[in-house]
């Protein structure tokens, strides 16, 4: 991304119009943090930057190997104590919740509250699960509110009870009403 004719001074802050490649680059010292052309914008924020990137035209990954999502360190993990209805606290944008060993009967449900200070009432909380026991759990979220959401576990098996712990992965997608 950096241009060999670009500013070399660590004190430089500003833009550089690369006439050869027809791009506009933004530099912080000798680090090229943004390169814009007529067809693409590339952002390379250094770890010392903390910012919100806004994309009015949408945000898309064109990589075959790199997906959109949270980076290492953004998530957390918590293990539920006592019973299947015991709430947990995990204030991270994503993570894993490990339940107690469940004994939920066929066609029955369990629910517990996840306290998460990062969640707003307009957010979408996505969940998935890993389970290796009897029965057939379906996991979904209800009651998303400021600082909390409820995880529901339904055993949809016709006759077998759940008989193991469940690992629930979650991710918060920030959203607004207007």
C-alpha positions in Angstrom: 0.0 0.0 0.0 2.7 2.6 0.8 4.1 4.6 -2.1 7.9 4.9 -2.4 7.7 8.6 -3.1 5.4 9.3 -0.1 6.5 11.3 2.9 9.3 9.8 4.9 9.2 12.0 8.0 7.7 10.5 11.2 6.3 14.0 11.9 4.2 14.1 8.8 0.4 13.9 9.2 -1.8 14.4 6.2 -2.8 13.4 2.7 -0.7 12.5 -0.3 -2.0 12.4 -3.8 -0.2 9.6 -5.7 -0.4 10.7 -9.3 1.2 7.5 -10.6 -1.5 5.2 -9.1 -4.2 7.8 -9.0 -4.9 7.3 -5.3 -5.2 9.6 -2.3 -3.4 8.3 0.7 -3.7 9.4 4.3 -0.5 9.2 6.4 0.2 9.3 10.1 3.9 9.7 10.3 5.3 7.2 7.8 2.3 4.8 8.2 -0.2 4.8 5.3 -3.5 4.4 7.2 -5.9 4.8 4.3 -5.6 4.6 0.5 -8.5 5.6 -1.7 -8.9 5.2 -5.4 -11.9 5.4 -7.8 -12.6 1.7 -7.2 -11.6 0.9 -3.6 -10.7 2.2 -0.2 -8.1 0.3 1.9 -7.8 1.0 5.6 -4.8 -0.2 7.6 -5.2 1.2 11.1 -2.2 0.7 13.3 -2.8 -0.8 16.8 -2.3 2.6 18.3 -5.4 3.9 16.6 -8.8 3.6 18.1 -11.6 4.7 15.8 -15.0 3.9 14.3 -15.0 3.2 10.6 -18.2 4.3 8.8 -19.2 3.0 5.4 -22.1 4.8 3.9 -22.1 2.4 0.8 -21.8 -0.8 2.9 -18.9 -2.9 4.1 -17.9 -6.0 2.3 -15.0 -8.4 2.6 -13.5 -9.4 -0.8 -11.1 -11.9 0.8 -11.6 -15.6 0.2 -10.0 -16.4 3.6 -10.7 -13.4 5.8 -14.3 -12.9 7.0 -16.0 -9.9 8.7 -16.1 -10.3 12.5 -14.5 -9.8 15.8 -10.7 -10.1 16.3 -8.9 -12.2 18.9 -9.3 -10.6 22.3 -12.8 -9.2 21.6 -14.6 -12.2 23.1 -14.9 -13.8 26.4 -16.1 -17.0 28.1 -18.2 -17.8 31.1 -19.5 -20.9 32.7 -23.0 -21.1 34.2 -23.1 -22.1 37.9 -25.8 -24.1 39.8 -28.8 -24.6 37.5 -29.9 -24.2 33.9 -31.8 -21.0 34.9 -28.9 -19.3 36.7 -27.9 -16.1 34.9 -24.4 -15.3 33.7 -22.4 -12.0 33.3 -20.3 -11.4 30.2 -19.8 -7.9 28.9 -18.1 -8.6 25.6 -19.4 -8.2 22.0 -19.0 -12.0 21.4 -18.1 -15.1 23.3 -19.0 -18.5 24.7 -21.3 -19.5 27.4 -21.0 -23.0 28.8 -24.1 -24.2 30.6 -24.4 -26.7 33.5 -25.1 -30.3 32.5 -28.7 -30.0 31.4 -31.5 -32.5 32.2 -34.2 -30.8 30.2 -37.1 -33.2 29.4 -38.3 -33.8 25.8 -40.5 -30.9 24.6 -39.4 -28.7 27.6 -37.5 -25.4 27.8 -34.9 -23.6 29.9 -34.1 -19.9 30.0 -31.4 -17.8 31.6 -30.4 -14.1 31.5 -27.1 -12.9 30.1 -26.1 -9.6 31.6 -24.0 -7.7 29.1 -23.5 -4.0 29.4 -22.6 -3.7 25.7 -26.1 -4.7 24.5 -28.7 -2.2 23.6 -32.4 -2.8 23.1 -32.1 -2.4 19.3 -29.2 -4.9 18.9 -29.4 -8.3 17.3 -27.8 -11.2 19.3 -26.9 -14.2 17.2 -26.4 -17.6 18.8 -25.2 -21.0 17.8 -24.4 -24.1 19.8 -22.3 -27.2 20.2 -23.9 -30.2 21.9 -22.9 -33.8 22.1 -25.6 -35.4 24.4 -29.0 -36.9 24.1 -32.1 -34.9 23.1 -32.0 -32.1 20.5 -31.5 -28.6 21.8 -32.5 -25.5 19.9 -31.0 -22.2 21.2 -32.4 -18.8 20.6 -32.5 -15.3 22.1 -35.4 -13.3 23.4 -35.9 -10.1 25.5 -33.0 -8.1 24.2 -32.8 -5.0 26.3 -30.4 -2.4 27.6 -27.7 -4.4 29.3 -29.1 -7.9 29.0 -30.7 -10.6 26.8 -32.3 -14.0 27.5 -31.0 -17.3 26.1 -33.7 -19.9 25.6 -32.9 -23.6 25.2 -35.7 -25.9 23.9 -35.4 -29.6 23.7 -37.3 -30.5 20.5 -36.6 -34.2 20.7 -39.8 -36.3 20.9 -38.7 -38.5 23.8 -35.1 -38.1 24.9 -34.0 -35.6 27.6 -31.0 -33.4 27.3 -28.1 -34.9 29.3 -25.0 -32.8 28.8 -23.7 -29.3 28.9 -24.2 -27.0 26.0 -21.6 -24.5 24.6 -23.4 -21.4 23.2 -21.5 -19.1 20.9 -22.9 -15.5 20.7 -22.2 -12.3 18.8 -23.8 -8.9 19.2 -24.6 -7.1 16.0 -25.0 -3.4 16.8 -28.2 -1.9 15.3 -30.4 1.2 15.5 -34.1 1.8 15.1 -33.7 4.9 12.9 
